[in-house]
Amino acid sequence: MKAVHMVAFILLAIGGLNWLAVGAIGWDLGDLFGGQDALASRAIYVVVGLAAIYELFAHKS
């Protein structure tokens, strides 16, 4: 389970940095994969979102 947590954490960090880039300079990492409508970008967004859900429910105080 520690490996799953680490992968989810890394995905969340990448997602957070992507949102920082969008907010600060208007650049989206998803543009490298064809924009928001491209299947690859949508898959990445879904995986990062699932990582966030996993971390929300698997996090132990």
CYANA upper distance limits for C-alpha pairs under 8 A (distance plus 0.5 A):
  1 MET  CA      5 HIS  CA      6.77
  2 LYS  CA      6 MET  CA      6.68
  3 ALA  CA      7 VAL  CA      6.73
  4 VAL  CA      8 ALA  CA      6.60
  5 HIS  CA      9 PHE  CA      6.52
  5 HIS  CA     55 GLU  CA      7.78
  6 MET  CA     10 ILE  CA      6.66
  7 VAL  CA     11 LEU  CA      6.69
  8 ALA  CA     12 LEU  CA      6.66
  8 ALA  CA     48 VAL  CA      8.17
  8 ALA  CA     51 ALA  CA      5.18
  8 ALA  CA     52 ALA  CA      7.63
  8 ALA  CA     54 TYR  CA      7.83
  8 ALA  CA     55 GLU  CA      7.37
  9 PHE  CA     13 ALA  CA      6.69
  9 PHE  CA     51 ALA  CA      7.87
  9 PHE  CA     55 GLU  CA      8.04
 10 ILE  CA     14 ILE  CA      6.73
 11 LEU  CA     15 GLY  CA      6.59
 11 LEU  CA     47 VAL  CA      8.43
 11 LEU  CA     48 VAL  CA      6.04
 11 LEU  CA     51 ALA  CA      7.08
 12 LEU  CA     16 GLY  CA      6.49
 12 LEU  CA     48 VAL  CA      6.69
 12 LEU  CA     51 ALA  CA      7.09
 12 LEU  CA     52 ALA  CA      6.83
 13 ALA  CA     17 LEU  CA      6.63
 14 ILE  CA     18 ASN  CA      6.59
 15 GLY  CA     19 TRP  CA      6.81
 15 GLY  CA     48 VAL  CA      6.91
 16 GLY  CA     20 LEU  CA      6.73
 17 LEU  CA     21 ALA  CA      6.71
 18 ASN  CA     22 VAL  CA      6.72
 18 ASN  CA     28 ASP  CA      6.75
 18 ASN  CA     29 LEU  CA      6.54
 19 TRP  CA     23 GLY  CA      6.59
 19 TRP  CA     28 ASP  CA      8.08
 20 LEU  CA     24 ALA  CA      6.35
 21 ALA  CA     25 ILE  CA      6.02
 21 ALA  CA     26 GLY  CA      6.77
 21 ALA  CA     27 TRP  CA      6.01
 21 ALA  CA     28 ASP  CA      7.05
 22 VAL  CA     26 GLY  CA      4.75
 22 VAL  CA     27 TRP  CA      5.29
 22 VAL  CA     28 ASP  CA      5.83
 23 GLY  CA     27 TRP  CA      8.43
 27 TRP  CA     31 ASP  CA      8.35
 28 ASP  CA     32 LEU  CA      8.40
 29 LEU  CA     33 PHE  CA      8.18
 30 GLY  CA     34 GLY  CA      7.27
 30 GLY  CA     35 GLY  CA      5.82
 30 GLY  CA     36 GLN  CA      6.71
 30 GLY  CA     41 SER  CA      5.70
 31 ASP  CA     35 GLY  CA      4.59
 31 ASP  CA     36 GLN  CA      7.46
 31 ASP  CA     41 SER  CA      8.26
 33 PHE  CA     38 ALA  CA      7.38
 33 PHE  CA     40 ALA  CA      6.60
 33 PHE  CA     41 SER  CA      6.14
 34 GLY  CA     38 ALA  CA      5.71
 34 GLY  CA     40 ALA  CA      8.08
 34 GLY  CA     41 SER  CA      7.38
 35 GLY  CA     41 SER  CA      6.97
 36 GLN  CA     41 SER  CA      6.26
 36 GLN  CA     42 ARG  CA      6.80
 37 ASP  CA     41 SER  CA      7.63
 37 ASP  CA     42 ARG  CA      7.29
 38 ALA  CA     42 ARG  CA      6.77
 39 LEU  CA     43 ALA  CA      6.55
 40 ALA  CA     44 ILE  CA      6.78
 41 SER  CA     45 TYR  CA      6.72
 42 ARG  CA     46 VAL  CA      6.67
 43 ALA  CA     47 VAL  CA      6.67
 44 ILE  CA     48 VAL  CA      6.67
 45 TYR  CA     49 GLY  CA      6.58
 46 VAL  CA     50 LEU  CA      6.60
 47 VAL  CA     51 ALA  CA      6.68
 48 VAL  CA     52 ALA  CA      6.85
 49 GLY  CA     53 ILE  CA      6.87
 50 LEU  CA     54 TYR  CA      6.57
 51 ALA  CA     55 GLU  CA      6.64
 52 ALA  CA     56 LEU  CA      6.66
 53 ILE  CA     57 PHE  CA      6.88
 54 TYR  CA     58 ALA  CA      6.23
 55 GLU  CA     59 HIS  CA      5.95
